[in-house]
Amino acid sequence: MWYLSTRNQKIQKTPSQAVLQGIADDGGLYMPKSFENAQFPMEKLSGLTNKEISATVLSLLFSNDKMFNNNFNEALDAVSRAYDGKFENEDFAPLAKVADAYVMELYHGPTCAFKDVALQLLPQLIACAKKATDMKDEIVILTATSGDTGSAALSGFSNVDGVKIIVFYPKKGISAVQERQMVSVDGKNTCVVSVNGNFDDAQSGVKNIFATLELPKGVKLSSANSINIGRLAPQVAYYFKAYRDLLAENRIKMGDKVNFIVPTGNFGDILAGYFAKQMGLPVGKLVCASNENKVLTDFFENGVYNKNREFHVTKSPSMDILISSNLERLLYLTCGAEKCASYMAELKEKGEYKLAKEELDKIRSEFDAGFTDDEETLKVIKSVYEKNGYLMDTHTAVAWSVYEKWAKETNNTDVSVVLSTASPYKFSSSVMNALGKDYGSEFDAVNKLNAYTGAKIPASLVNIENKPIVHNVTVEKDEMLSFVDKMVNTPIWRK
Ligand SMILES: *Cc1c(COP(=O)(O)O)cnc(C)c1O
């Protein structure tokens, strides 16, 4: 499989190269040349284990490359190394029946957010890709996080040989639990830095570093953000897995369409669903759920992407994003590289672009969108808990709320799966707030939520407030470049 830049068809890379590089030289994102040769064998789906589904997806997307040598078992080994013993449930994405829909719980990994599914696997893919290309360089993973990516990436990369990781997070706008998860990571190859700014500042800073930093010999930068195709590919698997589970429950028959409602920020998770559809999964609608930062809802509504708007810090902070990087990949599939490049240039220059009508129509035949504000998010947490006995975090609640409104409006009768992206314990204070209970500090809220609901606290969050802080650097947003320059040249990594 060749990977092409979304902005220039002439830039072609192997899967290994695409994974190692993260972002293309022209600033574009890597996309499979075509999905024609990456069709999932649906007739085999029912007989596959979870890990075999993941390995099948990886073998298809990373075919004809030394990464797995076209050998299914090598892909399966990588998946086993990544996942065995890492998830609280044997099942890494269990489906819960809630009212007349399903919630797919993707948060049973080491940092309690869905990003673990991808970020436990990415280090294995990078290791395979390094071997495949005989690369001896040290890789420095550079990542901007609105909270969950950072801790999941740190968990995945901590103490992995030949790789170092620098994580930037916005000083304001992430929860105390999320912050402590990151600044307590002990790996000697890790560096965690807060930025005086919001997530988009941190993300723009990282993009700027990729574009301009001159690296010393023997050092290469790569990304753990969902702009890396190695981050996206593992996420495709759970869409197939959900379908297999619904088949096993006799809830659907082969060929029936299933809708997926996805709480969205950078558009990575929902795009993985679109990849699954391109690979042959019978997907009905993909419903993009946003919080008050509803730039995507507006985009799907009228075809105008406009980031020039107020940024809201919400109770679903991992979705507080005004530039959804992975939308570029959908644009590329919809309008081709040339127009994609010109839209991205407009976004950079004016902060806005507008799709042609037929482009928007095409997108709207496959996607729907909606948003929910904080007040409604909290109401939904309470009502679903009281009515259905099901506890959800704020991000999942955004999606659930959008689902309820959408189902009512459209009268869609296909089975719907709402993706649950974080444990309610990761956002305990907001959840307690929703339930109308006192909680004290955010750390107290974990125990109080447990006392009130009896739901089990994930192992990694037990006593989180007592984990020692080992990283405490803050930089201004215009200091990010010089900071990384210093780190890659005269590394003052923790001893
Ligand atoms: C990252 C994240 C999202 C958004 O996912 P994208 O792939 O960026 O769209 C939603 N919910 C939670 C809890 C997250 O951590």
The ligand as a Gaussian input file, in Angstrom:
#p B3LYP/6-31G(d) Opt

LIG

0 1
 C       -9.456000      12.519000      22.193000
 C      -10.793000      12.358000      22.752000
 C      -11.945000      12.592000      22.002000
 C      -11.878000      13.103000      20.583000
 O      -11.343000      12.160000      19.686000
 P      -10.798000      12.652000      18.261000
 O      -10.197000      11.451000      17.648000
 O       -9.777000      13.711000      18.562000
 O      -11.957000      13.186000      17.522000
 C      -13.158000      12.369000      22.591000
 N      -13.265000      11.958000      23.879000
 C      -12.180000      11.730000      24.628000
 C      -12.356000      11.310000      26.035000
 C      -10.911000      11.907000      24.099000
 O       -9.842000      11.665000      24.852000

